[in-house]
Amino acid sequence: MPTRAIVFLATLTLFPGCANFRRLGDDLKLLDRSYLVSAHIGNRSDFENVYGLVVEWDRAAGKVVSADYSPVGPVGLFGFLVDRSANQYLMAFSDADGDGRYREGEAAWILSDAAGVPSPVEFNLNRGRKARLSGRLSRSVVLPADMVAAARAFRGDRDIDDVVTGQDIPIALGDIADLNDPKFAAVLGREGLWQPATFPLELGIGIYFLEKYDPSRTPVLFVYGAAGSPQDWRTFFAELDRSKYQAWFYYYPTGDRLDSLGGALNRGVELLQGHFGFSRLHVVAHSMGGLVSRSFVIKNALEDGNSYIEKFVTISTPWSGHEAAEMGVKHAPKVVPSWYDMQANSGFQEEIFSSRLKGTVDHLLLYGHRSSKSRILPEENDGTVSVASQTAPPAVADAVKVVGYDADHVDILSRPDVIAEVHEFLAAPRAGRGLGGRLKKLNPFTD
């Protein structure tokens, strides 16, 4: 491996090794050949034992080619990766008798055209080969008899787990997390960077709660950074004033494209808000998580017009990109997708700074400046990110307060003064509203 490739991996605090790039290569092939389909069942909470299914049905030949299923949680979202875009039928049903099979009379939903005829999924090839759908279960809906018969013939006497593709994506929305669960181990954060497609299939994605939802306390959503994990927030979680706030965290593969991650987070939050009806939400993000979160906040507050996000805190975020990511794009044998967005002057950065949050959502920008020597970073840095990137002019101009600390990229998350600053900011009155919005499309770092 080229020396410079090893250096940029070390700079990103990742473990170096060609094996990572081999795994990444396999994962990129999976991303390149797959399509993502998800659906939200709006009345999921009215039914028990709800399952979502995707069935590749060759209707002309009268046979099912592949199938998969996923239990649907209380909020109603489920999803799959599929290998082909043609003949994919998406549906859900309530297994009222608990036998694990659909029977006529059980409440169901199937994607259908305007005339009510079941129709295959159409994927948006311009937006990451995805389809995001919604529906409602009804006892008046009957799944096509010829499809059901073909599916039963496809399964035969085999156990269901011996038949399915195994490419369902476990989606958590409001699930209660145990931080000691091995799936939240810090080491698995690296898997999310190097295997952005495999990570959600094996470990899931979504928004977890640390305790049962309480309408009397304001949710605080925590978002970790590249190769991070929920463990990064342990000190914050321990110090959070639980009489006022409840802690949530976004669990996601940090190697995926940042706009896609921001969009997925936005959909999850909007579904949770529709389910629980909370009126306030704060967001606290570290490192690259600040970029993901700004994308989410813009989509939620400015594009969708929601008013419940009040405070936005970012800590040590590389607002103008990272030198190591740029080097990785230029020299690495395979490129982690998020690195494209982490380059200086990337299209993603241009997009998230074409909108102003000030006046709509209050942003507290915190950064560290305990510098260490680096072959890549400028002299002023926090050991991982340059001070110049953490304090990029567009980010500083859009913040209501900026505070620097003599801290490195990791220990800044456990410093009492940082945590106290965040608590003070969350408790402070909201600044004036009405100034945020879309700006003229310019590159904020060069124009």
C-alpha positions in Angstrom: 0.0 0.0 0.0 1.4 3.5 -0.8 2.8 5.3 2.2 0.5 8.2 1.7 -2.5 5.9 1.9 -1.3 4.5 5.2 -0.8 8.1 6.5 -4.3 9.3 5.7 -5.8 6.2 7.3 -3.8 6.9 10.4 -4.9 10.5 10.3 -8.5 9.4 10.3 -7.8 7.3 13.4 -8.6 4.1 11.5 -6.7 0.9 11.5 -4.6 0.7 8.3 -4.3 -2.4 6.1 -5.0 -3.5 2.6 -7.7 -6.0 4.0 -9.9 -3.0 4.7 -9.8 -2.0 1.0 -10.6 -5.5 -0.1 -13.6 -5.5 2.2 -14.6 -2.1 0.9 -14.3 -3.3 -2.6 -16.7 -6.1 -2.0 -19.1 -3.8 -0.3 -19.0 -1.3 -3.1 -19.9 -4.1 -5.5 -22.9 -4.8 -3.4 -23.9 -1.1 -3.4 -23.4 -0.9 -7.2 -25.7 -3.9 -8.0 -28.4 -3.3 -5.3 -31.5 -1.2 -5.0 -33.0 0.1 -1.8 -36.7 -0.1 -1.2 -38.5 1.0 2.0 -42.0 1.6 3.1 -43.9 3.1 6.0 -47.1 1.6 7.2 -49.1 4.6 8.6 -51.5 2.6 10.8 -49.0 -0.1 12.0 -49.9 0.6 15.7 -53.5 -0.6 15.0 -52.3 -4.2 14.3 -50.3 -7.0 15.8 -47.6 -9.1 14.2 -47.0 -7.0 11.2 -44.5 -8.2 8.5 -43.2 -6.4 5.5 -42.3 -8.4 2.4 -40.6 -7.9 -0.9 -41.3 -10.5 -3.6 -39.7 -10.8 -7.0 -42.6 -12.2 -9.0 -42.4 -13.1 -12.6 -46.1 -12.9 -13.2 -45.8 -14.1 -16.9 -44.0 -17.3 -15.8 -46.1 -17.7 -12.8 -43.3 -18.1 -10.4 -41.5 -16.3 -7.5 -37.8 -15.7 -8.1 -36.8 -14.4 -4.7 -38.4 -13.1 -1.5 -37.6 -11.6 1.8 -39.5 -10.4 4.9 -39.0 -8.2 7.9 -40.9 -7.7 11.2 -42.3 -4.1 11.2 -41.8 -2.2 14.4 -44.4 0.1 16.1 -43.5 3.2 14.0 -44.1 1.2 10.8 -40.9 1.5 8.8 -39.2 -1.5 7.0 -36.8 -1.9 4.1 -34.7 -4.2 1.9 -31.8 -4.3 -0.5 -32.8 -6.1 -3.7 -30.5 -7.3 -6.5 -32.7 -6.4 -9.4 -35.0 -3.5 -10.2 -37.6 -5.5 -12.2 -40.7 -7.3 -10.8 -40.2 -6.3 -7.2 -43.5 -6.2 -5.4 -43.7 -4.6 -1.9 -46.4 -5.5 0.6 -47.2 -6.0 4.3 -49.7 -7.9 6.3 -50.8 -8.4 9.9 -50.3 -12.1 10.9 -53.5 -12.2 13.0 -53.3 -15.9 13.7 -49.6 -16.0 14.3 -48.8 -18.8 11.9 -46.2 -16.9 9.9 -48.2 -17.1 6.7 -50.5 -14.7 4.9 -54.2 -15.8 4.8 -57.0 -14.0 3.0 -58.9 -11.8 5.5 -55.8 -10.7 7.4 -55.2 -6.9 7.0 -52.8 -6.2 4.2 -51.2 -3.6 1.9 -49.6 -4.0 -1.4 -48.1 -1.3 -3.7 -50.6 -0.6 -6.4 -51.2 1.7 -9.3 -53.9 4.4 -9.5 -56.5 1.8 -10.5 -55.7 -0.3 -7.5 -53.8 -3.0 -9.5 -50.7 -4.4 -7.7 -47.7 -3.0 -9.4 -43.9 -3.5 -9.1 -41.7 -0.9 -7.5 -40.2 1.9 -9.6 -36.8 2.9 -8.4 -35.4 6.5 -8.7 -32.1 5.9 -10.6 -31.1 9.5 -10.1 -31.3 9.4 -6.3 -29.2 6.4 -5.4 -31.5 3.7 -6.9 -34.0 4.0 -4.1 -37.7 3.8 -3.6 -39.4 5.2 -0.5 -43.1 4.3 -0.2 -46.0 4.4 2.2 -49.3 2.7 2.7 -51.9 1.5 5.2 -53.1 -1.9 6.2 -56.7 -2.8 5.4 -58.8 -5.9 5.7 -60.4 -5.0 2.4 -57.0 -5.5 0.6 -56.4 -9.0 -0.7 -53.0 -10.0 -1.9 -53.1 -11.5 -5.4 -54.0 -15.2 -5.2 -51.6 -16.1 -8.0 -48.7 -14.4 -6.2 -49.6 -16.1 -2.9 -49.8 -19.5 -4.6 -46.4 -18.9 -6.4 -44.9 -17.8 -3.1 -46.1 -20.9 -1.3 -44.7 -23.1 -4.2 -41.4 -21.2 -3.9 -41.2 -21.9 -0.2 -42.4 -25.4 -0.3 -41.6 -27.3 2.9 -38.5 -25.3 3.7 -38.0 -23.2 6.7 -38.6 -19.5 5.9 -35.0 -18.5 6.8 -33.7 -21.0 4.3 -35.7 -19.4 1.6 -35.3 -15.6 2.0 -32.4 -13.5 0.5 -31.4 -12.2 4.0 -31.1 -8.7 2.7 -33.7 -7.1 5.0 -32.6 -4.0 6.8 -33.4 -3.9 10.5 -34.7 -0.4 11.1 -34.9 0.9 14.7 -37.2 3.8 15.4 -37.7 4.3 19.1 -36.2 0.9 20.1 -34.7 1.0 23.6 -30.9 0.6 23.5 -28.7 -1.2 25.9 -25.3 0.4 25.4 -23.6 -2.8 26.5 -25.1 -4.6 23.6 -22.2 -5.9 21.4 -23.8 -4.3 18.3 -22.9 -0.9 19.8 -19.3 -1.7 20.5 -16.8 0.9 19.5 -14.9 -1.5 17.2 -18.0 -1.9 15.0 -17.9 1.8 14.2 -15.1 1.0 11.9 -17.3 -1.6 10.1 -19.7 1.2 9.4 -17.0 3.1 7.6 -15.5 0.3 5.6 -18.7 -1.7 4.9 -21.5 0.9 4.4 -23.7 -1.7 2.6 -23.1 -4.7 4.8 -23.3 -2.8 8.1 -27.1 -2.0 8.0 -27.9 -5.6 6.8 -26.0 -7.1 9.7 -26.5 -4.5 12.5 -29.3 -2.3 11.3 -29.8 1.5 11.1 -32.1 3.9 12.9 -32.7 6.1 15.9 -32.5 4.5 19.3 -33.8 5.7 22.7 -31.9 5.1 26.0 -35.3 4.8 27.8 -39.0 4.7 27.1 -40.3 7.9 25.4 -41.5 10.5 27.9 -43.6 13.4 26.4 -42.7 15.7 29.3 -39.0 15.7 28.4 -37.3 17.1 25.4 -35.5 14.7 23.1 -31.8 15.3 22.5 -30.5 13.5 19.4 -26.8 12.5 19.3 -25.0 11.9 16.1 -21.4 10.4 16.1 -18.8 10.9 13.5 -16.7 8.8 11.0 -15.9 5.4 12.3 -17.7 6.4 15.5 -20.2 4.6 17.7 -22.8 5.3 20.4 -20.0 4.7 22.9 -18.5 8.1 21.9 -21.4 9.7 23.9 -21.2 7.7 27.1 -20.0 10.7 29.2 -22.6 13.0 27.6 -25.3 10.4 28.3 -24.3 10.1 31.9 -24.2 13.8 32.5 -27.4 14.7 30.6 -30.1 16.2 32.9 -32.7 13.4 32.7 -35.3 15.6 34.5 -35.4 17.8 31.3 -34.1 15.7 28.5 -34.2 12.2 27.0 -31.3 10.9 25.0 -31.6 9.4 21.5 -28.9 8.5 19.1 -28.6 7.9 15.3 -27.0 4.5 14.5 -25.7 4.5 11.0 -22.9 3.4 8.6 -20.5 6.4 8.4 -19.1 5.3 5.0 -22.2 6.1 3.1 -22.8 9.3 1.2 -23.6 12.1 3.6 -26.6 13.5 1.9 -28.2 10.0 1.9 -27.5 9.7 5.6 -29.0 13.1 6.3 -32.1 12.2 4.3 -32.5 8.8 6.2 -32.1 10.6 9.5 -34.7 13.2 8.5 -37.2 10.5 7.4 -36.7 8.7 10.7 -37.2 11.8 12.8 -40.3 12.9 10.9 -41.8 9.5 11.4 -41.0 9.5 15.1 -42.6 13.0 15.4 -45.7 11.8 13.6 -45.9 8.8 16.0 -45.1 10.6 19.3 -46.0 14.2 18.5 -43.1 15.9 20.3 -42.9 19.7 19.9 -39.2 20.2 20.6 -36.0 18.5 19.6 -32.3 19.3 20.0 -29.4 17.8 18.0 -25.8 17.3 19.2 -23.2 16.0 16.8 -19.5 15.2 16.8 -17.0 15.4 13.9 -18.4 14.2 10.6 -21.7 13.8 12.3 -22.0 17.5 12.2 -22.1 17.4 8.4 -24.7 14.7 8.4 -26.8 16.6 11.0 -26.6 19.9 9.2 -27.9 18.1 6.0 -30.7 16.6 8.1 -31.6 19.9 9.9 -31.8 21.8 6.6 -34.1 19.1 5.1 -36.3 19.1 8.2 -36.5 22.7 9.2 -36.1 24.6 5.9 -37.2 22.3 3.1 -40.0 20.5 5.0 -40.9 23.5 7.1 -41.0 21.7 10.5 -40.5 23.9 13.6 -39.6 21.5 16.4 -35.8 21.5 16.0 -34.6 24.3 18.3 -30.9 23.8 19.1 -28.1 22.4 17.0 -24.7 21.7 18.7 -21.6 20.6 16.7 -18.3 19.6 18.2 -15.1 19.4 16.2 -16.8 19.2 12.8 -14.6 19.4 9.6 -16.8 22.0 7.9 -14.6 22.6 4.9 -13.5 19.0 4.5 -10.6 16.9 5.5 -7.2 16.6 3.9 -7.1 12.9 4.4 -10.4 12.3 2.7 -9.2 14.3 -0.3 -6.0 12.2 -0.4 -8.0 9.1 -0.1 -10.2 10.0 -3.1 -7.1 10.7 -5.2 -4.8 7.8 -4.1 -6.7 5.0 -2.3 -7.3 1.8 -4.3 -11.0 2.0 -3.3 -12.9 5.1 -2.1 -15.2 5.1 0.9 -18.3 6.9 -0.4 -18.4 9.5 2.4 -14.9 10.6 1.5 -16.2 12.2 -1.7 -18.3 14.5 0.4 -15.5 15.2 2.9 -13.2 16.7 0.2 -12.6 20.4 0.4 -15.2 22.3 -1.7 -17.3 19.2 -2.4 -20.7 19.6 -3.9 -22.2 18.3 -0.6 -20.5 21.2 1.3 -21.7 23.7 -1.2 -25.2 22.4 -0.8 -25.4 22.4 3.0 -24.1 26.0 3.1 -26.4 27.3 0.4 -29.0 27.6 3.2 -28.8 29.7 6.4 -30.0 28.2 9.7 -29.5 31.3 11.8 -33.0 32.7 12.6 -34.6 29.2 12.4 -32.4 26.9 14.3 -29.8 28.1 16.9 -26.3 26.6 16.2 -23.6 26.3 18.8 -20.2 25.6 17.2 -17.5 24.1 19.5 -14.0 23.2 18.3 -10.7 21.9 19.7 -7.2 23.3 19.1 -4.8 21.0 21.0 -2.5 20.5 18.1 -0.3 17.6 17.3 2.3 17.1 14.6 1.0 15.7 11.4 2.3 15.0 7.9 -1.1 16.0 6.5 -2.8 18.4 8.8 -1.9 22.1 9.1 0.0 23.2 12.2 -3.3 24.2 14.0 -5.4 21.1 14.5 -7.1 19.0 17.2 -5.0 15.9 16.3 -7.6 14.8 13.7 -9.2 17.9 12.0 -7.6 21.3 11.2 -8.8 24.3 13.2 -9.3 26.0 9.8 -11.8 23.4 8.8 -13.5 23.4 12.2 -14.0 27.2 12.0 -14.7 27.5 8.3 -16.3 31.0 7.7 -19.7 29.8 6.4 -20.2 27.7 9.6 -19.0 30.4 11.9 -21.2 33.0 10.3 -24.3 30.8 10.7 -23.7 30.0 14.4 -25.1 32.0 17.3 -22.0 31.2 19.4 -18.5 29.8 18.7 -16.2 28.4 21.5 -12.8 26.9 21.2 -11.1 24.5 23.7 -7.6 23.3 24.4 -8.8 19.7 23.7 -8.1 17.0 21.1 -10.6 15.4 18.8 -11.6 12.6 21.2 -11.3 14.0 24.8 -13.4 17.1 23.9 -16.4 14.8 24.3 -15.7 14.1 28.0 -14.6 17.5 29.2 -16.9 18.9 32.0 -16.6 22.5 30.6 -17.7 21.3 27.1 -20.7 19.4 28.6 -21.6 22.4 30.8 -21.5 24.7 27.8 -23.9 22.4 25.9 -26.3 22.2 28.8 -26.3 26.0 29.2 -27.0 26.4 25.5 -29.8 23.9 25.5 -31.5 25.6 28.4 -31.1 29.1 27.0 -34.1 30.9 25.4 -34.4 30.4 21.7 -32.9 33.2 19.5 -35.1 35.3 17.2 -36.8 33.5 14.3 -37.5 34.2 10.6 -34.1 34.9 9.1 -33.2 31.4 7.9 -33.7 30.1 4.3 -32.2 29.3 1.0 -29.3 31.5 -0.3 -28.1 32.1 -3.8 -26.3 29.1 -5.1 -22.6 29.9 -4.6 -19.6 28.0 -3.5 -19.2 29.5 0.0 -15.5 28.7 0.2 -14.4 30.3 -3.1 -17.0 32.8 -4.2 
